[in-house]
Amino acid sequence: MSQLDKILAAYRSATQYPALISARILDCSKASVNVHSVWVQRVLERQAKTRFRQTVFSDYKTYTLTSPPTDITNELISAYSKSTKYFCVVREIESEKEIKQYLEVWADCSLVKNYDLSALDVHGKIYADAEFGTLEWSPDETKIVYIAEKKVPKSEPFYKQKPKASADKDDLDNSDTVPGKEYVWSQDWGEQLVGKITPVLVVCDIKTDTIDVLSNIPNDVNPAAATWTPDGKGVVAIGYTITPRKLGLIYCTNRPSHVFSLSLSGQYNVLSSNSEQLSVKTPRFNLNGTKLVWLERLVGGPHHSCFKLMSCNWSTKEITTVVDFDNKILQVNHEQLPFYGLYNQGIPSRSWLNDDKTIVLSTPQGGSIHTFAIDTESKEIHYLPITKPFHECVSVLDVCNDVMVCYKSSLNKPGQLFAIKILSTFEAYDFSNISINEISPSYSLPNSENFVVEHGYTLYNKPTTIFYGPKNSNCPLIIWPHGGPHVSSLDSFIADAAFFVQIGFALLFVNYRGSTGLGKDYVESLLGNIGDADVKDVYYAVQSNPMWSNRKLVLYGGSHGGFLVTHLSGQYPSDFKAVCALNPVTDLITMFGTTDIPEWDITEGGYNYSEVDSLANSKDVLIKLADCSPCKNVHKVQAPTLLLLGEKDLRVPPSQGLSYYHLLKKHGVTARVLMYNDCHSLSTVAADMDSSINTALWFKKYTSNDSE
């Protein structure tokens, strides 16, 4: 078998496992649980992804699939009513002429309602993304709330010749058509939210078959993530404030926003305080509707940082802080466990235990995702020992009747669903004694017993590194800094990481300064220091361990990770054999005028975005951005460099990578560009497969003995 054949076989093997999208408990008791889950899986033969639904029944000892998986690739979003009597689906059907959306309502094993949303023409396309997407039944199960694009009047050229006989008739038929407006530009919400310009809240009444857009939301507020009020007479939602422009929203939790309520009759009230200075996420009511909680942080600053957990008394509207920004030490089985705060994980739609005061949520901590039970009254935080701390990632997805559904994975083990029973004694929960039960197949990577995952306290006495690779081997090491920079590398399953390990590489992930999950101060310590502190942290982490530094080293990273690997190859040119950068930031000056997040450059450079109108009028900022940019050191680069770019990337436009490529070629460095019909994530099956395999071949070529 040739090297390419082995690499292809390893890629197929590593990418064959389905990944979870959502899970919901349909029914549970002390004796059994019934769980509905939605998964996505790559289909290499079609170069596409397929989504499927499956339902599992478990008696907490074994589990059975109640029916074969069902393909639901054309479903955008779906929701059960509270009693599970009704199930609604937004389905998208593509024809040669157009893409149509339908809102379906199912009950009693049949389709009982089907609304052709395109024909009804009340609004534009329904949103199903993670930022705005909403589909929820009212408590009385008669209405559905969702978010869609506002209807835009049709337009035509100023002059359009018409048949004389039908001119009068056309004037009547096209009364909502506006001439000369077809080229008016309106700003959308940026990367991966293209075309999402003006979201509106919509209510469908299945008894009267009416679909109405809710009114009285201020023009400068865009609604997102709505949920019904306990009485069903209105909704609570997030409102993103547009001042003075929309900044890209995906991957960013620092946008000005507030929690508001809106009655069906149109009464609008802001619930969260100081709304211009805050950013909020995922408002959630408790079971009896007496409390509303949400996540809250200061606006501006790093794209991700520490959140507070806020609680609002629904009757008095009094707001209290349940979890603040400060770090804590938790006692877990007579041992101390650091708690670094709450970070960019949403609160599940159903997240409350039966005492109606304890909420369960998950959050990155160091290089893992841990799950906690938080008493919103006593403010006590309890670690749930579903796995040992810093060994695997565990995320809670749904909570019902003191039973949780969780998803658990590690770099060395694909994800799996578990049903977790929270046990109680004398009317108090025993969080140290929980029942853990598999409810989906357990997958193992080929030869997984030959690989090791090790968390290390390499930087600042914090869990900042994750090593993944073969045991007792001196194979080449891929240094893989994360993007962001304000996210974190986690010990969760990554198909591409498994692929690289399967073909003979080891991996090192580094949570350098600026990473989340290690304290608010740790996140914010990078501002003003990018291109220096983060680069040094990655380099010193590698150098701190001779088992890492004495190997053949290659660099791999995307976005800000691409910024770091191009910096590393310029600042330490003789240390690395090869580089692969995915949509890298290489020139912060040109990035400012072309990205959907121009404030990122200014904030990371250590300045206040609101005080910078243009770089032409800000000499100090201009000099600082130039000094922070990887292209500053391009003349020193020696390592062959592969650039993987997305031609639809709005976050880091491909011009960043192309300009860097031309500079490399100018200085005689071996370089290559691969351009994909994709956006920033390069996550389509075609782009991921081609980029991963080309990266593997690139690294193999320059770490083989023949290349020396």
N, C-alpha and C positions, 0 to 999 in steps of 0.2 A: 504494500500500500504506500503510495506517495505521500509526501508531507502534506500536500494540499488535501488529499483524500482524508487524512487523519484529522486535519483541522475542520473540514466540513462535517465529519462524523461527530466530532466533539461539539460543534456548534448546534447540530441537530439535537444532540443529547441534552445539552444545557438549557435549551430553549423550549423543550417539549412540555414543561410543566405549566398547568393553568395558574393564573394569579387571581386573587379574590378582588371583586369590586365592592360587594355588599353582602350582608347577611341579616336576616330578621327571624326572630322566634315567632312562629305562627301560633304555637300552643305549648304550654308547659305545665307540669305538675310536679309533685314530689317524686313521682314514679317515672315520668317520661318527658321528653322534649321533642318538638317538631320544628325543624329549621329550614328555611328557604334561603338559598344563597345564589349569587350571580358571579360568574367567573369569566375571564377573558383568556384566550389561548391563541398563540401564533399558529398560522397554517402556512408553512413555508411553500408548499406546492402552489398556493394561490397568492402568495406574498400579501397576505391579509390577516386580520385578526377576527376571530369569531367569538361571540359572547353566548353563554349558555346559562340556563337556570336549572338548578336541581334541588330537590327536597329530600331531607334526611329525617328519619325517625330514630330516636335513641332511648334506651331504657337506662342510660348512664352506665351501662356495662358494655354493650355492643351497639352498633348502629346499622341501619339498612337504608338503602336508597329506595324511596317509595315509588319512583318511576325513573325511566332513563332520562338523561339530560336533554333539555329542549333548547334548540338554537333560537336565540332572541336578538340576533345581530341588528335587526332593523327597529328594535325598541330603543328609544332615547332615554326614557325615564319611566318609572312605575311606582305605584304606592298602594298599600292595603289600607282599608278603612280600619277603625279601631277594633271592631268586632271581627274583622277579616271577612265579613259578609261580601264586601265589595272590593274589587281590584281594578285600578285604572292604569292605563298605559298610554303614553304618547308614542305613536308609531310613525316612522318616516318611510315613505314609499317613493322611490325614484323612478321616473319614466324618462323617455327621450326628451320630453319638452320641459319638465319641471320636477322639483322635489316637493311632494305634498305631505302635510302632517295631519294625523288623525288622533283625536282623543277618544279612547275606547273605555267603556265601563263593562266589567264582567261580573256576573253574579249567577248563582245556581247553575254552574257549569256551562254557561252560555254567554254570548255577547248581548248585552241588553241595551247599550247605547253606543252610537258611533258618530262622532261629530267630525265632519270634514272641515277642518279649520281653515284651509286655503279657500274653500268655497264660501264659508261664512264671512271671511274677510273682516273680522273684528280687530285683528292685530296681526303682527308679523310672526316670524318663527318663534317657537317656544325655546327657552333657554334650558339646557340640560347640563351645563358645565358645573364645576365644583364651586365656583365663586357665587353665581347668581341662582343656579338651578333650584327650583322649588316645585314640588308636587305633593300636596297634602290634603287629606279629607278633613272636613269639619267634624266636630264632635258628634253632631246628630246624623252624620253620614249622608247629608243631602247636597253638599257643595264641595267643590274642589278648587283650591287656590293654586295658581302657578304664575310664573313670570315669563313674559314674552316681549318681543320687540314691538315698540309702538308702531301703529299703522302710519305709513307715510303716504301723503297724497300722490297719485300718479302724475307723471309729467310727460310732456311732449315738446318737440321743437317749437320755436316761435312761429315758424311757418311750416305748415303741413298740409299739402294739397288733399282735398276731399272731394268725393263725387258731389256734384251740385244738388242732385235730388235728395241726398241724405244729409246735407249740411245741417238743416234745422234739427233733424232727429239726433244727429251726433252731438249737437250742442246740449241737448237734454240728457243724453246717455252719459256724456263725459263731464257732468257738472262738477265732479270732484277732481278733474284733471287740471293741473296748473301748467301753463306754457313756460318754457325756458328755465326749468328748474332741474333738468336731468343731470347737470354737471356740478351741482352744489355739493361741496365736500362737508362731511360731518365727521367729527372725530369719534372713533370707537375706543374700546378699552384695551387695545393693544394686543401684544403677543398672545396667540391662541384664543383670543376673544374678538377676532376680526369680524366686523359686521354687527357687533353688539354695541349699539349706540345709545338708545334710549329705552331701557327696560321699563315695563309697566306691570302692575299687579292686576291679575285677571281672576275672576271668580266664575266658575261654571256651576249652575244650579241644575242638577239632574232631574228635579221634579218639574220645573217649569221649562227646561231645555233652553235656558237663556245663558248667554256668555257676556259678561260686563267687565269693562275696565274700571278699576276703582279710581276715584277722583280725589283731588285736594292734596296730592303730594306736591311739595314745592318744586318748581321747575329746575332748581339747581341740586336736586336730590334724586339719586337713582336707587330704587329699592332692590334688595337682595335677600336671600335666605329667609323667607317668610314662614311663619307658623301661626296657627289659629289661637285666638284668645280662648280661655277656658269656657266662656259662655257661647262661643261660636258666633258672636256678633261683630267680630272684627279680626284683625291680624296684627301680629307683632313682627317686625322685620328690621333688617339693617338698612340704613340709608347712607349711601356714599355721597359726600358733598363734592361738587365740582367747582373748585376754586384754585387758580383761574383756568386750569386745563385738566383733562384726564391724564393721569400718569398710569402706565401699564400696571394692571392689577394682579395678574397671575404671579405667583411666587413672592407677593408683597403683602405684608400684614400691617403696614404703617400708613395706610391711606386714611384721610379724615372721614370719619363715619360715626354714626350714632344709632342707638336703638330707638325705634319709634313704634307707636301703636296707631292703627287706622281702623276706624269703625266702618262697617259696610255703608253707613249713611254719610261718611266722608269726614268724620272728626279726626284730626291729625294731632298727635301729641308726642313730644320728644321725652323719652324716659331716662336715658343716660345723661349724666351731667357734663358740663363743659365740653360740648360736642365738637367744637372747633379744634380742641387740643387732644382729642382721643381717637383711637381706632378700636373697633369692636368686632367680635366674631360670635357666631352660633348662639343666639338666644334660645333658651330651653326652659319650658315650664316643668315643675314637678308634677307628680301624679294627680294630686287634687287641685292643682291650679293656684296654690297659695303663694308660690315663689316662682320668680323668673330669674334665671342665672345667665350670665354671658361672660366671655373673655374680653379683657380690656387692656390696652397698653397706650403709651403716649404716641402721638402722631409724629411723623417724620423720623429722622435718625435712620438706623439700619433697617433694611427691608424686613428682617425678622428679629425679634427680641423677646424678652420675657413678658408674659401676660400676668395680669391679676385675674382672679376669679371673683366676680361680683354677684351679689344676690339682692334682688328687689322684692320687698314685701308687696304683693300684688294689690292688696286692699289699701295700704297706706302710701305706697310708692316710695317708701324709705329704702335707701340703697346702703348696703354694707359691704366691706371687703372681706372675703372669706380666705383667700390666699393672696399674699402680697408678693412683691418682688424679692424679698429677702430669702437667702438660703437657709436650710434647716438641717438638723441631724435627726433621723428617724431611728427608732429602736426596732430591729427586725430579728426575732429569735435570738435575743441577748447580744446582738451585734449592732454596730452603728452603721447606718447607711446614709450617705449625703443625699439631700433633696435640693436640686439646683433650680427649682421653679418650673413654671408651665410654659411650654413653647408650642409652636405652630402645628398642633393637632386639634382638629375640631372636636366639639363635644357631640357624642352620638345623639341621634334624635330621641331615642329612649335610653336614659342613662341613670335612672333613679332606682334605689333599692326600696323595699316595701315600707321602711320606716318613714319614707317621704322627706327625709332630711339628708340622706347620704347619697352623694353622686359618685359615679364611677367614670373615670376618664384615663386616658393614656397620654404620655408625653415623652419626648426624647430626654434621656439622662445620660450624659457622657456619650458613649458609642452604642447605646441600646435604646429601645422604647420600653419604659416600665409602665405598669398600670397601678392606679391608686384609687382607694375609696376615701372620699373627703366628706367629713361631717360639716354641713354648712352652718350648723348652729354652734357646736363646740370648736369648730375650725381645726379639728384633729385630722391628720393625714396618715393613712395606713397604706403601707406597701402590700400589694397582693402577691404572695409568693407562688405565682404560676410557674416561674422558672427562677433559677438563681440569678441574683443581680449581675448585670453586665455579662450574661451568657447567651441570651437570645432576645429578640424583639417580640413583645406581646402587645397587641392593640385590641381594646374592647370595641365591639361593633354594635351590640344591642344588649339591652337589659330588660328582663321581664320576670316578675314574680321571684326575685332573688336568684335568678339564673342569668348568667352572662354568656354570650357567644364571643369568643376571642380568636384572633388569628395570630399564629406563632410561627416564626421562621428564624433561620440564621444563615450566615453566608454559606455554610456547609450543608444546609438542609432546606429544601423548598417548603413553602408555606402549608400550614394545616389548620383546620378549624377545630376548636375545642368548646365543649359546653362546661361551664364552671358554676358549681353550686356554692353559694355563700351560706355557710352554716351559722346558726345562732344558738345561743344558750342563755336561758333566763332573760329573754327579751333583749339580748345584746348580741351583736355579731362577733363571731370568732374569726377574725381576718387571718389568723395564723393557721387555721384549719379549714381548707377549702377542698372541694371535690373536683378533680380535673378529668375530663372524659373526651377522648377523640371522637369526632363526628365527621371526619373526612379521611380519605386515604393518606397514609404516610408514605412520602416519597423519599428516596435516597439517591444521591448522586453516585455515579460509578466510582468505586474505590474510595468512597468518602472516608473510610477508616484510615486512609493514608494521609489525610489532610488535617491540619490543626487551625483553630481560630483562637487567637490570643489577644486579649485587651491589655494595654500597657499604660502605666502612669509615667509616660516619658517626658511630658512637658508640664511644669508648674504643679506637680503632684496631683494631677487630675487624670482621669481616664481618657487620654487624648490620642492613643494610637490603636489600630486594629491590624494585626498581621494575619493573613490567610494564605496558606500554602502547604506544600508537601512537608512532612516530618523529615528531619535529619537530611535535608537536601541543601545544596548550595546553588540552586537553580537561579536564573535571572530574576530580578525583583522589579515589578512595576510599581512605581510610586504614583499614587492616584489621589491627589488632593481634590476635595469636593468644590462645587461651584458656589454661587451665592454672592458674597462669601458667608452670609449669615444663615447657613443651614448646618447640618452636621453629617458626617459619615456614620453609618449605622451598621450594626451586625444583623442586617436583614437580608433575605435572599435577593441576589442580583444575578440574573441569568448570565450577563456578560462577564461578571467576576468569576462565576463557576466555569465558564468557557475558558478563560485565560488560565485558570488553575489546572483544568483538565489537559491542556496542551503543554504543560511544563513550566509555567511561571508561578511565582509567588507574588502576593499583593501587599502593599502597605498603605493604609488609609490614615490620614493625620487630621485631627481636629485642632487646627492652628488657632491662634487668637482671632476672635471674630466669630467663631463657631457657636452655635446654639447648644443648649442642653448642659452648659457648664457655668451658669450664672450670668446675670444681666451685665455685670461689670466686665466679664470676659468677652461678651459680644461687643460691647461698645469700646473696648480697648483698642480695636483695630482702626477706628475712624481717624483719618489723618495719617495713618501709617501703612497703607496698602503699598505693595511693591517692595516693602522692606520687612516689617515685622512678620507678615504672613509667610513671605519667602524664607526668612531665616528660621522660622518655626519648623517648616517642612524639612529644610535642609538639616537643621540640628537634630531633629527627631531621627532622621536616617543615620546621621553620624554618631548618635548616642549608643548605637548597638553594633558592634563589629560583625555580628551575624547578618546584619542588613548591609552595612556600608562596604563590606568586602566582596559583595557580589557584583555582577554586571547589572547596572542600573539603567532603567528606561523610565520615561515620564509619560503620563497619560492623564488628561483632564479636559473638562469642558466648561465653557463660559468663564467664570472667575477661576475655575480650575485650569482652564486653558491659559488664562492670564498668568497663573502661577508657574505652569510648566514652561512657558516661553520665557518668563523671568528667570527661572532656575537654570535653563540652558544658556542664558546670556550672562548670568552672574557667576555661575560655576561651570564654565564651558567644558572642562576636561573630565567632569565626573560622570557624564551620561552618554550612553551609546546611541540612543535614539529618542525622538519625541513624537507624540501624537496629540494634537490639540483639536478639540471639537468646538467650533464656533467660539474661538478665543477672543477676549478683549486684548487688543494689542496697542491701541492708541487712544487714550482717554480724551484727547482734544477733539478728534473727529467723531468719536463715539457720542460726545455731548449733543451734537446737532443731528444725529441720525437715529438714535435709539428711542424706544417708547418710554424709557425711564431716565431722562436727562438728569434728574436730581441725584441719581446714583453716583455719577462722576463727582459731583460737587460735595455730596455728603461724605463719600469715602475719602475724598481728598482733605476732609477736615473743615469744610466751610458750610455756611448756611445757604441752602438753595434759594430761599426767598429773597436773599440779598444779592443774588447774581442774575442779572438780566441777560448778559451775553459775555462770552469770553473776551471779545474785543475790548470791552470796557473793564476787564478784570485781569490786569497784568500778573498779579501775584498768583491768582488761581491758575492762569494759563501756564505759568512756569512750574507750579506744583504738579499739575496734571501731566505735563511733559516729563517731569522728573520721575513720576510714578509709572510711566508706560513701559511695557516690555520692549518696544521698538527702540528705546534709548540704548539698549545693549545688543542690538541685533548684529552689529559688526563683530561681536565677540563669539557668536554662536558657532559651534563646530558640529553638533549632533544633527544627523539627517532628520528632517522634520516633515511629518505628514499632517496636512491640514484638512479637516473634515467640516464642510460648510453646508448650511441650509439656505437655499436661495430665497425662501420665504421668511427667514428669521427677522423679526422686528425688534427683538431684544438686543442681540449683538449682530448687526447687519453683516452680510458676507464680505462687505468692503473691508472690514477689519482684518479678516484672514487673508484676503487677496493682497492688500497693501503690504502686509507682513511677508507674504510669499515673494513679492517682487523685491523687497529689501534683502531677503535671504539669498535670492538668486544673484542680486547685485554683488553680494559679498562671497559668492562662490560656494554657498552651502547647498548640499543636496536637499531638494524640497519637492513636494508633490501636493497637488490640491485635488480633492474629490468633492464635487458639488452635487447636492441632493435636492430633489423637489420636495422639500420638507421645511418645517419651522425650526425653532430653537432646540427642541428636544431631540431631534433626529430619531424619533421613536416609531416611525412607520416600519413595517416588517422589512420592506425592501431596503430602506436606509440603514436600519440597524444591522441587518445581515451583511450587507456589502461593507459597511464601515468597520464592523467588528472583525470580519475575516481579513480585510485589507490591513487593519491594525496588527493582527496576529502575524501576518506575513511580513510586515515591516519590522516588527520587533524580532521575529525569528531571523530575518536576514542580517540584522545588525548586532545580534548577540551570538551568532554562530562563530565558531573558531575561524571560519573562512573570511569573516569580515574584518578580522584584526590585522 
